[in-house]
Amino acid sequence: MPDKTRFHFTGICGTAMGAVAAAMQQRGFSVTGSDAGVYPPMSDFLRAQGIILSEGYHEDNIPANAEVVIIGNAISRGNPEAEAALDRKLLYQSLPELLKEFFLRGKRNLVVSGTHGKTTTASMLAWLLRHAGRDPGFMIGGLPNNLGCGAHFTDSPFTVLEGDEYDTAFFDKRSKFLHYLPECVVINNIEFDHADIFDSLDEIKLSFRRLLNIVPRGGRAFINGDDANCLAVATGAPCPVTSVGFDDGCELRIENLNYESSRSSFTLGGQAYSLRMTGEFNVRNAAMAAAAATFAGLNTAEIRAGLEAFDGVARRQELRGEVNGIRVIDDFAHHPTAIRLAVQSLRQRFPGARLWVLFEPRSNTTRRAIFQHELAEALATADCAIVSAIPDLHKIPAHDRLDPLKLAADITTHGGHGWHLTDIDQILQHVATAARPGDVIAVLSNGGFGGIHQKLLTALEPA
């Protein structure tokens, strides 16, 4: 493929697709692209790079002289451009394949994986390297506040990648991270997720075993030594493995943990670190980032300074505003474990506050009944929990759907106060009526939740 110069991106306006398309254009390749929704800021960014964009998917969007079609993960058979690429016998590839050949081969690639914490840990690691002057490339599935964008490619030997176990494309069902040529792998944790892709936890564990199988003998994997699934996956791995965690058996131990309302401190391998974030899961994220940064060659002083300067990630416990003494927090948590950890962190950050959780079951897993009981237990750790309508519920087989009414009732059974309200206006009215000064309202969703954050701040304004 090195002799190819003309690329068309189908699904170009995704964060990663757009960033890579722009980087290809900057390297002198001819790039075109299309997407179902072409709108700012990505459309403005791409057009500023000189990339011709088409709205919607049509066969004739692919130029007659196109040599390679890059097909996004969300594209499936039946898409007109996917069908045209097949009919015209064009070379077609996934984004991870393109990354491997044009951006990752020959680099020191640091891949952060796991069910939870990937975005924050990868953001921390990329920031530690940048703060220490190493100018890494990175591709992260979120918006790190320090870095200003989710993807950026440089001439540095280092690239930090958020390693997703989700499948690569409709024609490649391997996990994305298997394309990333890792020298260093972080596995934060392993739980069942992505019920639309995996049938069992064992299938997920197999994918992580395959990831460790491609780490070179001079590389290293850092795994959560407190997670039985991580330990099982790492058993017999052909690469060097270091366990990180609180357990006495961990090779790199997290100790001397201390929480304050706006920061956490700990020691890792006897070295003291502090960060302006709360919660055990953020300490774990920081420990993993510090371990990987040490592998990359940073010293303790560089890591300590970088962690202290880390400003977090958008939509990860982000304070969206305060009205009448009531704080509104935006968070991405949607898996039961992530919800439980988010509540724990908010309790530490806002001690004594009454905590509301507004939960939108939106992911392919949480719309299913598989976590019916676990979601109730997690949401009951808040004082008040509202379960919204479930988006696109018709796409889930009837026998497999989450029951939101039962979920709300079970939250109350487990000691919380649960409601199922199907309309955003109902939610706003309920919260505006019942919330009082000092409360904290956390909006948990991996989507936009109908713009509820600003609507809530408006609804809470005194009449």
C-alpha positions as CSV (number, residue, x, y, z in Angstrom):
1,M,0.0,0.0,0.0
2,P,2.9,2.5,0.3
3,D,2.5,3.3,-3.4
4,K,-1.1,4.4,-3.0
5,T,-1.8,8.1,-2.8
6,R,-5.6,8.6,-3.1
7,F,-7.7,7.8,-0.1
8,H,-11.5,8.0,0.5
9,F,-12.8,7.8,4.1
10,T,-16.3,6.5,4.5
11,G,-17.5,7.8,7.9
12,I,-14.9,10.5,8.0
13,C,-16.4,12.7,10.7
14,G,-15.8,10.4,13.6
15,T,-13.1,11.8,16.0
16,A,-10.4,9.2,15.1
17,M,-11.3,9.0,11.4
18,G,-11.2,12.8,11.0
19,A,-7.9,13.1,12.8
20,V,-6.2,10.4,10.7
21,A,-7.7,11.8,7.5
22,A,-6.3,15.2,8.3
23,A,-2.9,13.7,9.1
24,M,-2.9,11.9,5.8
25,Q,-3.7,15.1,3.9
26,Q,-0.9,16.9,5.8
27,R,1.5,14.2,4.6
28,G,0.7,14.9,1.0
29,F,-1.9,12.3,0.2
30,S,-5.1,13.1,-1.6
31,V,-8.1,12.7,0.8
32,T,-11.8,12.8,0.3
33,G,-14.5,11.7,2.7
34,S,-18.2,11.3,3.4
35,D,-20.4,10.9,6.4
36,A,-24.1,10.7,7.3
37,G,-23.7,13.9,9.4
38,V,-21.3,16.5,8.2
39,Y,-21.3,19.3,10.7
40,P,-19.0,21.5,12.8
41,P,-16.5,21.4,14.4
42,M,-15.2,18.4,12.5
43,S,-16.5,19.5,9.1
44,D,-14.8,22.9,9.5
45,F,-11.6,21.3,10.6
46,L,-11.5,18.9,7.7
47,R,-12.4,21.5,5.1
48,A,-9.6,23.7,6.5
49,Q,-7.2,20.9,5.7
50,G,-8.4,21.0,2.0
51,I,-10.4,17.8,2.3
52,I,-13.5,17.5,0.0
53,L,-16.5,16.3,2.1
54,S,-19.8,14.8,0.9
55,E,-23.0,14.7,3.0
56,G,-24.6,11.3,3.1
57,Y,-23.4,8.0,1.6
58,H,-23.5,7.6,-2.2
59,E,-21.6,5.4,-4.6
60,D,-20.4,8.4,-6.6
61,N,-18.9,10.0,-3.5
62,I,-15.9,7.7,-4.0
63,P,-13.8,9.5,-6.7
64,A,-13.2,7.5,-9.9
65,N,-9.4,7.6,-9.2
66,A,-9.6,6.6,-5.6
67,E,-7.1,3.8,-4.8
68,V,-8.0,3.0,-1.2
69,V,-11.3,3.2,0.7
70,I,-11.0,3.5,4.5
71,I,-14.2,2.1,6.0
72,G,-15.3,3.2,9.5
73,N,-16.3,0.9,12.3
74,A,-19.9,2.0,12.2
75,I,-20.3,1.2,8.5
76,S,-22.0,-2.1,7.6
77,R,-23.0,-4.1,4.5
78,G,-25.7,-2.3,2.6
79,N,-24.0,1.1,2.9
80,P,-23.8,2.3,-0.7
81,E,-20.1,3.2,-0.4
82,A,-19.1,-0.1,1.2
83,E,-21.0,-1.9,-1.6
84,A,-19.3,0.3,-4.3
85,A,-15.9,-0.5,-2.9
86,L,-16.6,-4.2,-3.1
87,D,-18.2,-4.0,-6.6
88,R,-15.3,-1.9,-7.9
89,K,-12.8,-4.3,-6.3
90,L,-11.0,-1.4,-4.7
91,L,-8.5,-1.9,-1.9
92,Y,-10.5,-1.3,1.3
93,Q,-9.2,-1.1,4.8
94,S,-10.2,-0.3,8.4
95,L,-8.9,2.7,10.2
96,P,-6.7,0.5,12.6
97,E,-5.0,-1.1,9.6
98,L,-4.2,2.3,8.1
99,L,-2.9,3.5,11.4
100,K,-0.6,0.5,11.7
101,E,1.0,1.0,8.3
102,F,1.3,4.8,8.2
103,F,1.6,5.9,11.8
104,L,2.6,3.1,14.1
105,R,5.1,0.8,12.4
106,G,8.5,1.4,13.8
107,K,7.2,3.5,16.7
108,R,7.2,2.8,20.5
109,N,3.5,2.3,20.8
110,L,1.9,2.4,24.3
111,V,-1.5,0.8,24.3
112,V,-3.9,1.4,27.2
113,S,-6.8,-1.2,27.4
114,G,-9.4,-2.5,29.8
115,T,-13.1,-2.3,30.4
116,H,-12.9,0.9,32.4
117,G,-10.5,3.8,32.7
118,K,-8.9,3.6,29.2
119,T,-9.6,7.2,28.2
120,T,-8.4,8.7,31.5
121,T,-5.3,6.5,31.7
122,A,-4.3,7.1,28.1
123,S,-4.9,10.8,28.5
124,M,-2.7,10.8,31.6
125,L,0.1,8.9,29.9
126,A,0.1,11.1,26.8
127,W,0.2,14.2,29.0
128,L,3.0,12.8,31.1
129,L,5.1,12.3,27.9
130,R,4.2,15.7,26.5
131,H,4.8,17.5,29.8
132,A,8.2,15.9,29.9
133,G,9.0,17.1,26.4
134,R,8.6,13.8,24.5
135,D,5.9,15.2,22.2
136,P,4.1,11.9,21.7
137,G,1.5,11.1,19.1
138,F,-1.8,9.9,20.5
139,M,-5.2,8.6,19.7
140,I,-7.7,8.8,22.6
141,G,-11.5,8.2,22.6
142,G,-12.2,11.3,24.5
143,L,-11.1,15.0,24.9
144,P,-8.2,15.3,27.4
145,N,-8.3,18.9,28.8
146,N,-4.5,19.2,28.7
147,L,-4.1,18.0,25.1
148,G,-6.9,20.0,23.4
149,C,-7.9,17.2,21.0
150,G,-8.4,13.4,21.0
151,A,-5.9,12.5,18.3
152,H,-2.6,14.0,17.1
153,F,0.3,12.5,15.3
154,T,4.0,13.6,15.6
155,D,7.5,12.6,14.6
156,S,8.2,11.5,18.1
157,P,9.1,7.8,18.7
158,F,6.2,7.5,21.1
159,T,2.5,7.0,20.3
160,V,-0.1,6.5,23.0
161,L,-3.3,4.7,22.0
162,E,-6.5,4.0,23.8
163,G,-6.9,0.3,23.0
164,D,-10.5,-0.7,22.4
165,E,-11.5,-4.4,22.5
166,Y,-14.4,-3.6,20.2
167,D,-14.3,-5.1,16.7
168,T,-12.4,-3.4,13.9
169,A,-14.9,-3.3,10.9
170,F,-17.7,-5.3,9.3
171,F,-15.0,-7.3,7.5
172,D,-12.6,-7.7,10.4
173,K,-14.1,-8.9,13.7
174,R,-10.8,-8.8,15.6
175,S,-10.5,-6.3,18.4
176,K,-9.1,-2.9,17.2
177,F,-6.1,-3.1,19.6
178,L,-4.7,-6.1,17.8
179,H,-3.6,-3.7,15.0
180,Y,-1.6,-1.3,17.2
181,L,1.8,-3.0,17.3
182,P,2.2,-2.5,21.1
183,E,5.5,-2.3,22.8
184,C,3.8,-1.6,26.1
185,V,0.3,-2.7,27.1
186,V,-1.7,-1.5,30.1
187,I,-4.7,-3.7,31.1
188,N,-6.7,-1.7,33.7
189,N,-9.4,-4.4,34.3
190,I,-11.5,-6.9,32.4
191,E,-15.3,-7.3,32.7
192,F,-18.1,-8.4,30.4
193,D,-19.1,-5.6,28.1
194,H,-20.1,-5.0,24.4
195,A,-22.9,-7.6,24.5
196,D,-23.5,-6.8,20.8
197,I,-20.0,-8.2,19.9
198,F,-19.1,-10.7,22.6
199,D,-21.2,-13.6,23.8
200,S,-19.3,-14.2,27.0
201,L,-16.5,-13.0,29.3
202,D,-14.3,-15.8,28.0
203,E,-14.5,-14.4,24.5
204,I,-13.3,-11.0,25.9
205,K,-10.5,-12.6,27.8
206,L,-9.4,-14.4,24.7
207,S,-9.1,-11.1,22.9
208,F,-6.9,-9.7,25.7
209,R,-4.7,-12.9,25.5
210,R,-4.2,-12.2,21.9
211,L,-3.1,-8.6,22.7
212,L,-0.5,-9.9,25.1
213,N,0.7,-12.4,22.5
214,I,1.9,-9.6,20.2
215,V,3.9,-7.6,22.8
216,P,7.6,-8.2,22.0
217,R,9.9,-9.8,24.5
218,G,11.6,-6.4,25.1
219,G,8.3,-4.8,25.8
220,R,6.1,-5.0,28.9
221,A,2.5,-5.4,30.0
222,F,1.2,-3.7,33.2
223,I,-1.9,-5.4,34.5
224,N,-4.3,-4.8,37.4
225,G,-3.0,-7.3,40.0
226,D,-6.2,-7.0,42.0
227,D,-8.3,-8.2,39.1
228,A,-8.7,-12.0,38.8
229,N,-9.5,-11.7,35.1
230,C,-6.4,-9.7,34.4
231,L,-4.3,-12.3,36.2
232,A,-5.9,-15.1,34.3
233,V,-5.3,-13.5,31.0
234,A,-1.6,-12.8,31.8
235,T,-0.9,-16.4,32.9
236,G,1.6,-17.8,30.4
237,A,1.9,-14.6,28.5
238,P,5.1,-14.5,26.3
239,C,6.0,-11.0,27.2
240,P,7.2,-9.6,30.5
241,V,4.3,-8.8,32.8
242,T,4.2,-6.5,35.9
243,S,1.2,-6.6,38.2
244,V,0.1,-3.2,39.7
245,G,-2.3,-2.8,42.6
246,F,-3.1,-2.8,46.3
247,D,-2.7,-6.5,47.0
248,D,0.4,-7.8,48.8
249,G,1.1,-10.0,45.8
250,C,1.4,-7.1,43.4
251,E,4.9,-6.5,42.1
252,L,4.3,-2.7,41.9
253,R,2.2,-1.8,44.9
254,I,-0.1,1.2,45.4
255,E,0.2,2.3,49.1
256,N,-0.3,5.2,51.5
257,L,-3.5,6.2,49.8
258,N,-5.0,9.5,51.0
259,Y,-8.1,11.3,49.7
260,E,-9.0,15.0,50.1
261,S,-12.0,16.7,48.7
262,S,-10.2,17.7,45.5
263,R,-7.1,15.5,45.3
264,S,-5.7,12.1,46.0
265,S,-2.2,11.1,46.9
266,F,-0.4,7.7,47.0
267,T,2.9,6.0,46.7
268,L,3.8,3.6,43.9
269,G,6.8,1.4,44.4
270,G,7.7,3.7,47.3
271,Q,7.6,6.9,45.2
272,A,5.1,9.6,46.2
273,Y,2.6,11.0,43.7
274,S,-0.4,13.4,43.9
275,L,-3.1,14.3,41.5
276,R,-6.0,16.8,41.4
277,M,-8.7,14.1,41.1
278,T,-10.5,11.9,43.6
279,G,-11.5,8.3,43.8
280,E,-9.8,5.0,44.0
281,F,-10.2,4.4,40.2
282,N,-8.4,7.6,39.4
283,V,-5.5,6.5,41.7
284,R,-5.4,3.2,39.8
285,N,-5.5,5.1,36.5
286,A,-2.6,7.3,37.6
287,A,-0.6,4.3,38.9
288,M,-0.9,2.6,35.5
289,A,0.0,5.7,33.7
290,A,3.0,6.3,35.9
291,A,4.2,2.7,35.4
292,A,3.9,2.9,31.6
293,A,5.7,6.3,31.7
294,T,8.5,4.8,33.7
295,F,8.8,2.1,31.1
296,A,9.0,4.8,28.4
297,G,12.0,6.4,30.2
298,L,10.5,9.2,32.3
299,N,12.0,9.7,35.8
300,T,10.0,10.1,39.0
301,A,10.3,13.9,39.0
302,E,8.9,14.2,35.5
303,I,6.0,11.8,36.3
304,R,5.3,13.6,39.6
305,A,5.2,17.0,37.9
306,G,3.0,15.7,35.0
307,L,0.4,14.1,37.3
308,E,0.2,17.3,39.4
309,A,-0.5,19.3,36.2
310,F,-3.1,16.9,34.8
311,D,-6.5,18.6,34.3
312,G,-8.7,15.5,33.6
313,V,-10.9,14.6,30.6
314,A,-14.1,16.1,29.4
315,R,-17.2,14.3,30.5
316,R,-15.3,12.5,33.3
317,Q,-16.9,13.9,36.4
318,E,-16.9,17.3,34.8
319,L,-18.6,20.1,36.7
320,R,-21.0,21.6,34.3
321,G,-22.4,24.3,36.6
322,E,-23.8,25.3,39.9
323,V,-27.2,26.9,40.5
324,N,-28.7,27.7,43.9
325,G,-26.0,25.6,45.7
326,I,-26.8,22.6,43.5
327,R,-24.0,21.2,41.4
328,V,-24.5,19.4,38.1
329,I,-21.8,16.9,37.1
330,D,-21.4,15.2,33.7
331,D,-19.9,11.7,33.6
332,F,-19.5,9.0,31.0
333,A,-20.1,6.0,33.4
334,H,-22.6,3.5,32.1
335,H,-21.3,0.0,33.1
336,P,-22.4,-1.1,36.7
337,T,-18.8,-1.1,38.0
338,A,-18.1,2.4,36.5
339,I,-21.3,3.7,38.1
340,R,-20.4,2.3,41.5
341,L,-16.9,3.8,41.3
342,A,-18.2,7.2,40.0
343,V,-20.6,7.4,43.0
344,Q,-17.7,6.5,45.4
345,S,-15.6,9.2,43.9
346,L,-18.3,11.8,44.1
347,R,-18.9,10.9,47.8
348,Q,-15.2,11.6,48.4
349,R,-15.3,14.8,46.4
350,F,-18.5,16.1,48.0
351,P,-18.7,14.7,51.5
352,G,-22.1,14.9,53.1
353,A,-23.9,16.0,50.0
354,R,-27.1,14.3,48.9
355,L,-26.2,12.6,45.6
356,W,-28.6,12.2,42.6
357,V,-27.8,10.1,39.6
358,L,-29.7,10.5,36.3
359,F,-28.9,7.4,34.3
360,E,-29.5,6.9,30.6
361,P,-29.2,3.2,29.6
362,R,-27.8,3.8,26.2
363,S,-24.9,1.4,25.5
364,N,-25.5,-1.9,23.6
365,T,-24.9,-3.7,26.9
366,T,-26.9,-1.6,29.4
367,R,-30.0,-1.7,27.1
368,R,-30.0,-5.4,27.7
369,A,-31.1,-7.4,30.7
370,I,-27.7,-8.8,31.4
371,F,-27.0,-6.2,34.1
372,Q,-30.5,-5.9,35.4
373,H,-29.5,-6.7,39.0
374,E,-26.0,-5.2,38.9
375,L,-27.3,-1.8,37.7
376,A,-29.8,-1.7,40.5
377,E,-27.1,-2.4,43.1
378,A,-24.8,0.2,41.6
379,L,-27.4,2.9,41.3
380,A,-28.7,2.3,44.8
381,T,-25.3,3.5,46.1
382,A,-26.6,7.0,45.3
383,D,-29.2,8.7,47.4
384,C,-31.7,9.2,44.5
385,A,-31.6,7.6,41.1
386,I,-33.7,8.3,38.0
387,V,-33.7,5.9,35.1
388,S,-34.6,7.5,31.8
389,A,-36.2,6.1,28.7
390,I,-34.0,3.6,26.9
391,P,-33.0,4.9,23.4
392,D,-33.7,2.7,20.4
393,L,-35.1,-0.1,22.6
394,H,-36.7,-1.6,19.5
395,K,-33.3,-2.6,18.2
396,I,-32.9,-5.0,21.2
397,P,-34.9,-8.3,21.1
398,A,-37.9,-8.2,23.4
399,H,-36.8,-11.1,25.6
400,D,-33.3,-9.5,26.0
401,R,-34.3,-5.9,27.0
402,L,-33.5,-4.1,30.3
403,D,-36.7,-3.5,32.3
404,P,-36.5,0.1,33.5
405,L,-39.5,-0.1,35.8
406,K,-38.1,-3.1,37.6
407,L,-34.7,-1.4,37.7
408,A,-36.2,1.6,39.5
409,A,-38.1,-0.6,41.9
410,D,-35.0,-2.6,42.7
411,I,-33.0,0.5,43.3
412,T,-35.4,1.3,46.1
413,T,-35.3,-2.3,47.4
414,H,-31.5,-2.0,47.7
415,G,-31.8,1.0,49.9
416,G,-31.8,3.9,47.4
417,H,-34.7,5.9,46.0
418,G,-35.4,5.0,42.4
419,W,-37.7,6.4,39.7
420,H,-38.3,5.6,36.0
421,L,-39.2,8.8,34.1
422,T,-39.5,8.4,30.4
423,D,-39.5,12.1,29.3
424,I,-36.7,14.7,29.9
425,D,-39.3,17.3,30.9
426,Q,-40.6,14.9,33.6
427,I,-37.0,14.4,34.8
428,L,-36.4,18.1,34.9
429,Q,-39.6,18.9,36.8
430,H,-39.0,16.1,39.3
431,V,-35.4,17.2,40.1
432,A,-36.2,20.9,40.1
433,T,-39.0,20.3,42.6
434,A,-37.1,17.9,44.9
435,A,-33.5,19.0,44.8
436,R,-32.2,21.3,47.5
437,P,-29.1,23.4,48.1
438,G,-26.1,21.3,48.7
439,D,-27.2,18.4,46.4
440,V,-25.0,17.0,43.7
441,I,-26.7,15.8,40.5
442,A,-24.6,13.4,38.3
443,V,-25.7,12.8,34.8
444,L,-24.4,9.4,33.7
445,S,-24.6,8.6,30.0
446,N,-22.3,7.7,27.1
447,G,-24.4,9.9,24.8
448,G,-25.8,13.4,24.9
449,F,-28.9,12.6,26.9
450,G,-30.9,15.2,25.0
451,G,-28.8,18.1,26.2
452,I,-30.2,17.5,29.7
453,H,-27.2,19.1,31.5
454,Q,-27.9,22.7,30.4
455,K,-31.6,22.2,30.6
456,L,-31.2,21.1,34.2
457,L,-29.1,24.1,35.1
458,T,-31.9,26.3,33.6
459,A,-34.6,24.4,35.4
460,L,-32.9,24.8,38.8
461,E,-32.8,28.6,38.5
462,P,-35.0,30.3,41.1
463,A,-38.3,31.4,39.7
